[in-house]
């Protein structure tokens, strides 16, 4: 479900940027933060148990400002990248957040991993390198090399900021509450995105030729983001941010299919073209990475099983989530990797 939400945000962003020339990533994110503010910040303000809304602001306001800033800029960079590169490139490159997330979890959450997970990180970084190389080569051929590189850099920066946000989210939902996380992100995300919107996007918003299709795409994006933000803390609470990010790699597969059928991305027309070969290699590396990490559950899950007591069963189910999705990966290998490799 989380992968479908991510794919929905990717497809709507690509449609707005490519079909309607709407370049307002901050406005898109602003709609999501407004929904979070209306729902979760209101719930947090009306909550009577635990800390009150004002007590939370008084004690941790500066931490939530930093978290909101990281989250807002991550969304901005990822959505902005669709103006410069393709949907599939964005979805394949955002896996760079996984090694960043693992590093942050190691130092901040004291998570521990096995050798196979470090090998998977190396494969992931190799895949990122091949994808950037493929984009550069394809961009040079089409005369848009610099724009493609800008898009790739935006994705890598956005993925790193998402990793910071996800680690913070894991800590908050496991030690405080899901409503507090979403309520504070909704509050400060709305304020920060509104300020940035007024400063950098007011001209782009004025140029939008509004019609029902554009309004529907904005609405679909906001609902997909709201669903993603609402359900992700639930999954993170019983597993970890790392396992969730590994699980939602299936969004790459959905985005690839949408790119093929909706945006008419072509299979390589020239079998010897190096850039296309690198794209195929990147897809294959993602399959390898996912298989490596799905061999065994993360060590951080295993180490926490004794600490959770009666909740250990739920955590064990979360750990087993690492091994799910194998059929999806087999599908990707059968229908995408092999045709590219044999072309």
C-alpha positions in Angstrom: 0.0 0.0 0.0 2.8 2.4 0.9 4.4 1.7 -2.5 1.2 2.5 -4.3 1.0 5.8 -2.4 4.5 6.7 -3.5 3.8 5.7 -7.0 0.7 7.8 -7.0 2.7 10.9 -5.9 5.3 10.2 -8.6 2.8 9.7 -11.4 0.8 12.9 -10.6 4.0 14.9 -10.2 5.3 13.7 -13.6 1.9 14.5 -15.2 1.8 18.0 -13.9 5.4 18.7 -14.9 5.4 17.0 -18.3 1.8 17.3 -19.6 0.7 20.6 -18.1 4.0 22.3 -17.5 3.0 23.0 -13.9 6.3 23.5 -11.9 5.1 24.2 -8.4 6.6 21.5 -6.1 6.1 23.6 -3.0 2.4 24.1 -3.7 1.9 20.3 -4.1 3.6 19.7 -0.7 1.7 22.5 0.9 -1.6 20.8 0.2 -0.4 17.7 2.1 0.8 19.6 5.1 -2.5 21.5 5.3 -4.3 18.1 5.5 -1.9 16.9 8.2 -2.5 20.2 10.1 -6.3 19.9 9.8 -6.4 16.3 11.0 -3.5 15.5 13.2 -2.6 18.9 14.7 -6.2 19.3 15.6 -6.2 15.8 17.2 -3.0 16.7 19.1 -4.5 20.0 20.3 -7.6 18.3 21.6 -5.8 15.4 23.3 -6.2 15.3 27.1 -3.9 12.5 28.0 -0.1 12.7 28.2 1.5 16.1 27.4 -0.6 18.9 26.2 -0.1 20.6 22.8 1.4 23.7 24.5 3.8 21.6 26.7 5.1 19.8 23.6 5.7 23.1 21.8 7.4 24.5 24.9 9.8 21.5 25.3 10.5 20.4 21.8 9.6 23.2 19.4 13.1 23.7 17.9 13.5 20.0 17.2 10.2 19.9 15.3 11.2 23.0 13.3 14.4 21.2 12.2 12.4 18.1 11.4 9.8 20.0 9.5 12.5 21.8 7.5 14.2 18.5 6.5 10.8 17.0 5.5 9.6 20.0 3.5 12.9 20.4 1.6 13.0 16.6 0.9 9.6 16.8 -0.7 10.5 19.9 -2.5 13.6 18.5 -4.1 12.0 15.2 -5.1 9.0 16.8 -6.7 11.3 19.5 -8.3 13.4 16.7 -9.9 10.5 15.7 -12.1 11.1 18.9 -14.1 14.6 17.7 -15.1 14.5 13.9 -15.3 12.2 11.0 -15.8 9.9 9.3 -13.3 11.9 6.0 -13.5 15.2 7.8 -12.8 13.7 9.5 -9.8 12.3 6.3 -8.4 15.5 4.3 -9.0 17.8 7.0 -7.6 15.8 7.6 -4.4 17.1 4.2 -3.1 20.2 6.3 -2.1 18.3 7.1 1.0 18.6 3.5 2.3 22.4 3.6 3.0 22.0 7.1 4.5 19.2 5.8 6.7 21.2 2.8 7.8 24.1 5.0 8.8 21.9 7.3 10.8 20.1 4.4 12.4 23.5 2.9 13.4 24.7 6.1 15.2 21.4 7.5 16.5 19.1 4.5 17.1 22.0 2.1 17.9 20.8 -0.4 15.2 23.2 -3.1 14.2 23.4 -4.9 10.8 25.1 -8.0 9.4 27.7 -8.2 6.7 25.1 -9.0 4.0 23.4 -5.6 4.7 26.6 -3.8 4.1 27.1 -5.7 0.9 23.6 -4.6 -0.1 24.5 -1.0 0.6 27.6 -1.3 -1.7 25.3 -2.7 -4.4 22.9 0.1 -3.9 25.6 2.8 -4.3 26.9 1.0 -7.4 23.4 1.1 -8.8 23.1 4.9 -8.0 26.4 5.4 -9.9 25.2 3.5 -12.9 21.9 5.3 -13.0 23.5 8.7 -12.9 25.9 7.6 -15.6 23.0 6.4 -17.8 21.2 9.7 -17.3 24.3 11.7 -18.2 24.9 9.7 -21.4 21.2 9.8 -22.4 21.1 13.6 -21.7 24.2 14.2 -23.8 22.6 12.4 -26.7 19.4 14.4 -26.4 21.2 17.7 -25.7 19.9 18.0 -22.1 22.9 16.7 -20.1 23.1 19.5 -17.6 19.3 19.4 -16.8 19.4 15.6 -16.2 22.3 16.0 -13.8 20.4 18.7 -11.9 17.5 16.3 -11.5 19.7 13.5 -10.3 21.4 15.7 -7.7 18.0 16.9 -6.4 16.9 13.3 -6.0 20.1 12.3 -4.1 19.8 15.4 -1.8 16.1 14.7 -1.3 16.6 11.1 -0.5 19.2 12.0 2.1 16.8 14.5 3.8 14.1 11.8 3.7 16.5 9.5 5.6 16.9 12.1 8.3 13.1 12.5 8.5 12.5 8.8 8.7 15.0 8.2 11.5 13.4 11.0 13.5 10.0 9.5 12.7 11.1 6.1 14.0 12.4 7.6 17.3 9.2 9.7 17.8 6.6 7.0 17.1 8.4 4.5 19.2 9.1 6.7 22.2 6.4 9.4 22.0 3.4 9.0 19.7 2.3 8.8 16.1 -0.2 11.7 16.5 2.5 13.9 18.0 4.8 13.3 15.0 2.2 13.9 12.4 0.7 16.9 14.3 4.0 18.6 14.6 5.1 17.9 11.1 1.7 19.2 9.9 2.1 22.4 11.9 5.6 23.3 11.1 5.5 21.8 7.6 2.6 24.1 6.8 4.3 27.2 8.1 7.7 26.5 6.4 6.1 25.4 3.1 3.8 28.5 3.1 6.8 30.8 3.6 8.8 29.1 0.9 5.8 29.1 -1.4 5.3 32.8 -1.0 9.0 33.5 -1.7 9.9 31.2 -4.6 6.8 30.1 -6.4 4.3 32.9 -6.5 5.1 33.6 -10.2 4.8 30.0 -11.2 1.4 29.7 -9.4 0.1 32.8 -11.2 1.0 31.2 -14.6 -1.0 28.0 -14.0 -3.9 27.6 -16.4 -6.3 26.0 -14.0 -8.8 23.4 -15.2 -10.5 20.4 -13.6 -7.7 18.0 -14.7 -4.9 20.0 -13.0 -7.1 20.4 -9.9 -7.7 16.7 -9.8 -4.0 15.9 -10.1 -3.3 18.3 -7.2 -6.0 16.6 -5.2 -4.7 13.1 -6.0 -1.2 14.0 -5.1 -2.3 15.5 -1.7 -4.4 12.4 -0.9 -1.6 10.0 -1.8 0.9 12.0 0.3 -1.6 12.1 3.2 -2.2 8.4 3.0 1.6 7.8 3.0 2.2 10.0 6.0 -0.7 8.5 7.9 0.2 4.8 7.4 4.0 4.9 7.4 4.3 5.6 11.2 2.1 2.6 11.8 4.4 0.3 9.9 7.6 1.9 11.3 6.3 1.4 14.9 6.3 -2.4 14.5 9.4 -2.7 12.3 11.9 0.0 11.6 12.5 2.8 9.2 15.1 0.8 7.4 12.8 -2.2 6.8 10.0 0.0 5.6 12.3 1.8 3.1 13.5 -1.6 1.8 9.9 -2.8 1.5 8.7 0.1 -0.5 11.3 -0.5 -3.2 8.4 -2.1 -5.1 7.4 1.4 -5.9 10.2 1.4 -8.4 8.5 -1.5 -10.3 5.1 0.3 -10.3 6.7 3.5 -11.5 8.5 1.7 -14.2 5.3 0.2 -15.6 3.5 3.6 -15.3 6.4 5.2 -17.2 6.2 2.6 -19.9 2.4 2.8 -20.4 1.5 6.3 -19.4 4.5 8.3 -20.5 5.6 6.0 -23.3 9.2 5.4 -22.1 10.8 3.3 -24.7 13.0 0.2 -24.4 16.4 0.8 -25.8 16.3 1.4 -29.5 20.1 1.0 -29.9 21.4 -2.2 -28.1 24.9 -0.9 -28.0 24.0 2.5 -26.4 26.1 2.6 -23.2 23.5 4.7 -21.3 20.7 2.1 -21.9 23.0 -0.7 -20.8 23.7 1.3 -17.6 20.0 1.6 -17.0 19.6 -2.1 -17.3 22.5 -2.7 -15.0 20.9 -0.4 -12.4 17.6 -2.3 -12.5 19.5 -5.5 -12.1 21.5 -4.1 -9.1 18.3 -3.1 -7.4 17.0 -6.7 -7.8 20.3 -8.0 -6.2 20.2 -5.4 -3.4 16.6 -6.3 -2.5 17.4 -10.0 -2.6 20.4 -9.5 -0.4 18.5 -7.6 2.2 15.6 -10.1 2.1 17.7 -13.1 2.8 17.6 -12.4 6.6 15.8 -9.9 8.7 17.7 -6.8 9.9 19.9 -7.4 12.9 18.3 -4.5 14.6 15.0 -6.4 14.6 16.5 -9.5 16.0 18.2 -7.7 18.8 15.0 -6.0 19.9 12.9 -9.1 20.1 13.7 -9.7 23.8 13.0 -6.1 24.7 9.5 -6.0 23.4 8.1 -8.8 25.5 4.4 -9.4 24.5 5.0 -7.3 21.4 7.7 -9.5 20.1 5.3 -11.4 17.8 4.4 -8.1 16.0 8.0 -7.2 15.6 8.8 -10.7 14.3 6.1 -10.2 11.7 7.7 -6.9 10.7 11.1 -8.6 10.4 9.6 -11.2 8.1 8.5 -8.3 5.9 12.1 -8.1 4.7 11.6 -11.4 2.8 8.3 -10.4 1.2 8.0 -9.1 -2.3 10.2 -11.8 -3.8 7.6 -12.5 -6.4 7.6 -8.9 -7.4 11.4 -8.9 -7.8 11.2 -12.1 -9.9 8.6 -10.4 -12.0 10.8 -7.4 -12.5 13.7 -9.6 -13.5 11.6 -11.7 -15.9 9.8 -8.9 -17.7 12.2 -6.0 -17.5 15.8 -7.0 -16.8 16.0 -9.9 -19.2 14.3 -8.1 -22.2 16.7 -5.1 -21.7 19.7 -7.4 -21.4 18.8 -9.5 -24.5 17.9 -6.4 -26.7 
